[in-house]
Amino acid sequence: MVRPSLPDGLVVVVKEECETCRTVAPVLAELAKAGERLTVYTQDDPSFPPGVDALHDGDLAVSWHHDIETVPTLIRVVDGVETERTVGWDRDVWQTFTGYDDLGVELPAFRPGCGSMSVDPFLVDELRARFSGSLLKSRRVEIADAEDELEALFDRGWTDGLPVVPPTEERVLRMLEGTTRAPDEIVATVPPDLVDVTVEKVAVNAVMAGCRPEYLPVVLAAVEATCNNEFNIHGVLATTMPVGPVLIVNGPIRRAIGMNSGVNVLGQGNRANSTIGRALQLVIRNVGGGRPGGVDRAAHGNPGKVGFCFPEDEEGSPWTPLAEWRGMAPGTNAVTVFPGEGPRCIVDQKARTPEDLCASLAVGLRGIHHPKLPLGFDAILIVGPDHGRLFAEAGWSRDRVLEELNARLLIPGAELVQGAGGIVEGLPESFRDQTVPMFRPGGILLAYAGGGAGLFSAIIGGWANGDTGSKPITREITP
Amino acid sequence: MSRIVLDPTGERTVETRERLARPSSLEGKTVGLLDISKPRGNIFLDRLEHRLTELGVRVERYAKPTFTKPAPIDLRHEIATKCDLVIEALAD
């Protein structure tokens, strides 16, 4: 829809329902009578205000397109361009604005305005769709009266096996309010089909995943972090191993959008945790064309492939945030993506020193995928309050913990070679006399999260690492 | 009232192309052997190379830098330019 222009002169937008507008009504009649070039738009009652030939902004097109948030709004238009505006009633301001020194002398000096109908929460979604819907480029798909809309989305192959929220124009436009980025901006090229994905398409899938608009910047950053040659989502998808993108969120945005870094942090129950990773996976499925049985060849997969996202508990953590350790400036909102399997639990209820705890955690870390296959895979180690306390009390930094873990993960080659321990799997015989680190430098990502009780940590095994496979990527979350 | 939703897909128009006809003979052909760089793929391809060379077929060997990523465009172009057929070793 074309933006309606405003006529030159003074323009006032009012609604009869607003007490301040009713208070100001005699002033408007006075200005009209004085022969001032005045145009009044009324949002509700076409006969309001009395004594003025008001134009009825019944569909709120004028109010919407000229960003009227408050009534009354007084605007000056010169040669078709707005040069000045004021909202509410302030006698001095109106007198200066209009040049009438005696304007409204009988009225109170000040009255705040009321909310414009064009920003009424019950109307705003419909108005946005009516006036901004043409911004959306996605194909419109009509669902028949007799069709169940949730079933219709299943039938078209657009879901991950769970119901999705139907991506109506209203919902997608509301989702786009969560970012300052333009709907047609290209975010990334999504494997495996290598399709350029726009902010709009990400928003469509974020609606379907159940995201709120304020999650959208995290989803956009996650799409950028995931869809590139270094992270190699093509390989993560195509592999027969059970991995998918695992997202770790850092920065103030975690709390701003209500993420859960505490009890059941890796489980269900928090909308942001549950839907952000799902939105990413729906983008890969729907835009990139990556589907189980198609390019996704996982032998078993894991439940986290529906979506896997959690924040660090930065407030409780004895360490600097993971994103900062990975090079982000302190306080940056950032998301780190890791190619991970499902989490497993490491129990140690007896350790009372950080050294003893490291010994247990190291044994757990050695177990990922196969204890005789070092160096090929990275891992995330998630330490919560009960285990973390030992490190905090001892003053161990993040680097110290990693150093101590890695020192306990230097494995004699004799334990790793094929046949050792009665296990055929393993390294070639040539490694027998060597000492082999289980992890490459930087191969353990340490995160702090979890509920306040439980002497456990969690481990998420990775996938073929480095240039061969996938590197974890940390990306700033921008508005 | 009917409802409208937005298409969440990439809305690609997929171009379909006919496969080349299978050659009736390997005589005078060049066969590319592409190792995707998984363990033991070379053993399979070594054997194929031996068998093909015995038959007098010209063989070119290629390898992807890593099995986890699609073959680079330059490699695909080289194979397409130099070979009439290609055999890819996928397995461990």
Interface residues (C-beta under 8 A of the other chain):
Chain A: L136 S138 R139 R140 V141 E142 I143 A144 D145 E149 A152 L153 W158 P166 P167 T168 E169 V172 V190 D193 V195 V197 K201 V204 N205 M208 N229 N232 H234 G235 A238 T239 L282 N286 V287 G288 G289 A464 D467 T468 G469 S470
Chain B: M1 S2 R3 I4 V5 L6 D7 P8 T9 G10 E11 R12 P65 T66 T68 K69 P70
